[in-house]
């Protein structure tokens, strides 16, 4: 949102904005005569910023270059080239295809590569011998039919859900088998060809694994651990950021909404991090699969570490992040409750938010330090603050239904009037019916005089008149001047319509508080998921 009166605006440029800004700074000093030089400098600066974000990217690139160099030496030197011949090129292809960002992903890819190559070699040798024994006429037909069957079967099996994780292995089987069977047919010695290529593939795989494990290893388990802890901090920061802006916003100015991009808010960095948490499901699952292939390392020193529990905790955390994104939706909606109505529940909303964010950060700290702490007191404080918020909403619910005065409390004067009226009615009813008829026949009673008119106090200014002026001053929804509203012909029906609009605007506050309460309710499931992870991962107490 744009800068608003009464709110603090911290101009923290995003990564993209920072890149563009520094690019302009770097290229601005050259003027327009540099030709392609300014754009090249800007590109170099963006590359530098990308490398600074994560140093592991540079380490990974250097390791790939080192592995490819070591395998290429087998071709550059004559002795190994004379042993393997042209099949040594398979070592380079294996390193380029098998080398992954993390150690676990490399082990996973290496297993698929090795299994696929072995199966393809066995099938290639068997089918080649069968084709040779069938004769020169039937040999090409057998080879063609086998290639068709292997391509069909492997392509179908890699689509089967239980075997999706081995999809790369089926692709390796397909192209390795085809290359072995076809080249063996032309070269005349399929067994020799298959064995040389299998040796080359094994050599490339060994080099890739050793370099990835021994030179600046990047463990998928540590990446998964850090990503999950970062998601906890993002959700807590985004929750506090949203509530602070909602309570400090006096609706003096609204953001210009675009139909193309409605979720770009440069003054809310925590919002963007929380949005990344919602899209982290695939990343966490891939890291968990890769971490299962890794040996014990670092703080994860026992076998069969429960990496799948990290994915479950991330799923529960995303359910909490959905509520935070919904709160941001209320914050940036065009229907806004008046500022004086929002500050009515400011203390209760602030306290509930503070307690909830503190609990979320405590859970993230427990996972980061791998220690299991007692969170009973924090959870109790969160529930107490939420109950106080719920009680305040119930007590002032008339403000959220419609803008009307609160129900009047019985005063002593009104009680005395009601008491005197009830006594007079009791005396009137206590008359005997026959005596009353006799008195009417003998002495007709004069007709009672009408009661004097009770002066009805005319309020100096009605509530809706006051709200009409406040809308002009606060620009609450709808953002239209009241004088212009009356000039459009709404003068006769303006009061009911404004009353309906005021009620709709007040309901946005009820929506905001209910979403906050729902967020707190989901924290119970998050605490249970983290406790389950702590038990299975054997966190320290």
Number of C-alpha atoms within 10 A of each C-alpha: 17 12 15 17 13 13 14 13 14 11 10 12 15 14 13 10 12 14 20 17 14 15 20 15 13 15 18 11 10 12 9 11 8 11 10 9 13 21 15 13 15 20 15 13 17 19 12 12 16 15 14 12 10 10 10 16 14 12 16 20 11 13 20 18 12 17 23 20 13 15 24 16 12 20 20 11 10 11 11 13 16 12 12 16 16 13 20 25 19 20 27 26 16 24 24 17 16 22 26 21 20 23 27 25 24 23 24 22 21 26 18 22 25 19 17 22 26 20 17 26 24 15 18 27 22 14 20 25 15 14 19 17 11 13 10 10 10 12 18 16 12 17 21 13 11 19 19 13 12 19 18 12 12 17 15 11 15 18 13 12 9 9 12 13 14 21 16 18 24 27 19 21 25 23 16 22 28 21 15 22 26 18 15 19 17 9 10 13 14 22 18 12 19 25 17 18 23 21 16 22 24 19 18 29 29 16 20 31 19 13 18 26 17 11 13 13 17 20 22 24 28 16 15 22 18 14 18 22 19 18 24 25 22 23 29 24 20 25 26 19 17 22 22 17 19 24 21 17 21 22 21 14 16 17 14 9 14 9 6 6 8 11 14 13 14 17 17 20 19 20 24 16 17 26 20 13 23 19 11 18 15 10 12 24 18 14 25 24 18 23 28 21 18 22 16 15 12 9 10 15 10 12 11 14 18 19 22 17 18 23 22 19 20 26 19 18 25 23 16 23 24 18 22 25 20 15 24 21 14 19 21 19 14 17 20 24 22 23 18 12 14 20 15 15 17 16 14 21 25 17 18 23 26 17 20 27 22 19 23 22 20 17 22 21 18 19 22 14 12 19 15 19 15 10 13 10 10 16 18 12 16 23 19 15 23 25 15 16 24 16 13 15 19 12 10 13 13 14 20 22 15 17 19 13 9 10 7 6 7 8 8 9 9 10 11 11 10 11 12 11 11 12 11 11 11 11 9 10 10 9 10 9 9 9 10 10 11 11 11 12 10 8 8 10 9 7 6 6 6 6 6 6 6 6 6 6 6 7 7 7 8 10 13 16 13 10 17 17 13 15 20 14 12 17 20 23 18 15 15 12 15 18 11 10 12 13 10 9 10 14 11 9 10 14 14 11 12 18 17 14 17 26 18 18 23 22 19 21 23 18 15 21 20 17 19 23 22 14 21 25 15 15 20 12 16 23 20 13 19 23 21 15 22 21 12 13 18 15 16 12 10
